[in-house]
Structures are given as structure tokens and as C-alpha cells.
Amino acid sequence: MTDRLTAADYDTIAAELDALREEIMSDLGERDAAYIHRVIRWQRGLEIAARALLMASSVPPAWVAGTATLAVAKILENMEIGHNVMHGQWDWMRDPKIHSTTWEWDNVSPAEQWKHSHNFVHHTYTNVLGKDNDVGYGILRIAPEQKWSPAHLAQPIYNLLLAMFFEYGVAVHDLEIGKVLAGKADEEVTKEKLRQIGRKIRRQWGKDYLAFPLLSGPQFVSTLAANFTANVARNIWAHMIIFCGHFPGDVDLFKKDCLDGETKGEWYVRQLCGSANITGGPLFHLMTGNLSHQIEHHLFPDMPSNRYAEIAPRIRELCKKYDLPYHTGSLSQQVTSTWKKIVRYALPGGKPAPKRLPKPAPKRAPKPA
């Protein structure tokens, strides 16, 4: 797939994408700041409304409305706000309240650990087998290149459980469980990370499963159930959107050797080939945290998410120009494709497709001294 690109092609792709990034980032200003402030106001308003409705959670209509509103508020906070703020997309505003160094999201995963496992590891080594821990999240076999074991037979069940309790899977992600089980992890570092996760879980449980249920008085149990349901709904939605951006059937995986001397252009092409978009309207994109524009996000993870829809047609044209894939489809298509892969690779075998593992471009000969 990328074999037909020359070193000069990669350089040109890098130059074009660097120029596009510079164009957008230099244009950031008042309308962008107004956007994120508006989203935060709406999110906080929705959460206040949900908590108010759940003060009468023993009444079924109030329970349903409060739970649904709280789920939407949590989705907005985690995806369009928390995820993107912690990526540094809004650091340019120099607002200490909306900054990657200070934001702590409504989630059991500690922000600092998430920023390491996601911002650094995943976005550096996107879809590189053995380097990107997001490939299968350490428990799922999603490609024939991954070694099969009998435990994978149950992975459709694992995936359902992971979806329901996704925030906990994300919380332990930075522990690198494989290294811990193999005795290759620093024991003290692991213990400190576990302490941080424990503190964050206590904080979240104290808020959702103790403080707010207590505030609702005799409706303690129904409010607790509503908060639990809202958290599960948020988890399932986040899991679905993230998996659909990374694992549909036509998304590429890469061998470690692609990293050897990888140029900026090759890194960009790996992001293009290793990501998938989801089609939809403005409200849908907002509710996905604009991760429905996963291709654009992987190319420019620190670009404000409200700009992804603006640059998407230009990215698509660049892909067409260089005969590169631009993976996109409806939510139903991407969900179906992802689940087909999870079910298929629960079983042994599977023939690796060479196109999934493109070779790096030939490196230039070093310049004479």
C-alpha cells in the first residue's frame, strides 16, 4: 500500500500536513475559545439538571430523564472536554482552569497516568504491534499477527465486560499488566500507580455512590442505581467510539521495524492508515468528542477538536492524491466491522494480509561528510 510512495513523496506529505497544521493553529482565537467555554457551560448545566431530577429518582419518569441527562453530561465531560483538554488542545488559551496540566476528569483513571499511556505511548506508536498497548488493550486478539491462546475464545465476553466497565480498563492501562505479570515492571512504581488509581476510585465512588445518593435522602438506592447506569452508559459509548476509530477491518497494523528511522512523513502516513472515521452530523461529532474524526485527531492530536470537521475534506483530498486509504463509514458499519474482527480472532489462525504491514520507505543514503 505505501510501498509505492518514494522518500520524496513522504517528505511532500509531511510538508503539506505541517503547513495545514500551521495554518489552523495560527488561526486559533476568540471563536475557538468561545466554543470550549460554551461546551463546558452546557455540560455543567446538564449535570446540574440531572442531579436535580434525581432528587426525585423514585419517580420513574424522573429516574429515566435524570439518568439519561447524567449519561449525556458524563459523555460530554469525558470525550469532548476531558480527553481533548488533557491532550493540550486548549493550552494555547493559557487558562489555568482549562489546561492539560490541571484538568482531572470525571473518570476513575488518574489523569497523569492516562496522559502517559494515551498521549505519549499510543499516539507515538499508533497501531504498532508490541509497542501500542491500545492494540487489543492487552486482552483482545484483533489481528492474526497476535499470538493466539485458548483464553481468546472468550474474548467476545471480555469485550462486553470491557465496554461496560471501560473506565476501569483505562485506569489500569498504564500499569502495563503484561510487564507486571512477567516480573518486568518496577514494583515500587506499580505500587504507587495502584495507590493513585485507588485514590481516584474512592473519589469517584464517594461522589456518585455515596454523596449524591445521600443528598437524595430516602431515594438513596434509586439515585445510586441511576448514577451506576449513567456511568455504564458513558463507558459503553466511549468504548464503542474508540474501538470504531481503531479496529475496523480495513485499518492497518504495523510491525516494529516500521519505526526504524521513521521520518515525519512516514509517521503521518502511519496515522492515516491506522485510523478510521465515523460519519455523522454535528451533534454526533460533538458526542464523540470529535473522535469520529479519528484520522484527523491522530494526525494532529493537539489541534482543537472543533477544527477537525473543517480540515477533514482536505485530508481526504491528500489521501486521494497519494492513493492512500481514508477509512470511514457509518457507526453501524464500523461497529459491525469491529465486532466481526473480535469474534473471528477469538479463534486460532487467520492469514496475515501483507498490505496491513506496509514497509517503510527506502531510506536515503547518508550525505558524505
Secondary structure by P-SEA (a helix, b strand, c coil): ccccccaaaaaaaaaaaaaaaaaaaaaccaaaaaaaaaaaaaaaaaaaaaaaaacccccaaaaaaaaaaaaaaaaaaacccaaaaaacccccccccccccccccccccccaaaaaaaccccccccccccccccccccccccccccccccccccaaaaaaaaaaaaaaaaaaacccaaaaaaaccccaaaaaaaaaaaaaaaaaaaaacccaaaaaaccaaaaaaaaaaaaaaaaaaaaaaaaaaacccccbbbbcccccccccaaaaaaaaaaabbbbbbcaaaaaaaccccaaaaaaacccccccccccaaaaaaaaaaaaccccccccaaaaaaaaaaaaaaacccbbbbbcccccccccccccccc
